[in-house]
C-alpha cells in the first residue's frame, strides 16, 4: 500500500483525474488525510532526532577544528585540556551578558541557557565526558576526514574521559555512560 502523500495523490489522480473535487468523507479524502498526517508525523520525529543529535555533532566538530594542525596523537593531559576548552567556550559570552545586565535584574534566557549548558558539561566531565579518542593516530586521521555527518561518526572511536584522567571506551551513538 502506498505510504507517502505524494504516492497516494498520484494513485488517486490516476483513478479519478482531478483530485481537487473530493467529497469530505470519501475514501480517497480519508486516504489523503491519513497519508498527510503520516508524513507530518515522520517529519516531526526526524526533526526531534536531528535536534537531539546536533549537540554531539557540534562537539565532534569542535574537536575536529581544534586538532586540524596536530599530526601526532595527543596525551591524556592534552586531551583533557581540549575538553576544558570545549566546556568553557561560552564563558566570555556569559561574562559579557552579566556585565551588560543592570544591577538587580534577573539573568537573560540566553545567559541562563549558556550557564546551564556549561554546568551540565562540567558534571559530565566529572562522571565521563564523551569525546573522540584523540590519543590514537587512526582516530585523528578519521576525524580529519570526517564530513560533518552523523552517520559517518561510526568510523571514529570514542571514550569517556573523567576529570581524574581515567579513560573508558565508549560506544557510538552515546547512551548513558557507555
Buried (B, 14 or more C-beta within 10 A) or exposed (E): EEEEBEEBBEBBEEEEEEBEEBEEEEEBBEBBBEBBEBBEEEEEEEEEEEEEBEEBBEBBEBBBEBBEEBEEBBEBEBBBEBBBEBBEBBEEEBEEBEEEEEEEEEBEEEBEEBBEBBEEBBEBBEEBBBBBBBBBEEBBEBBEEBEEEBEEBEBBBBBBBBBEEEBEEBEBBBEEEB
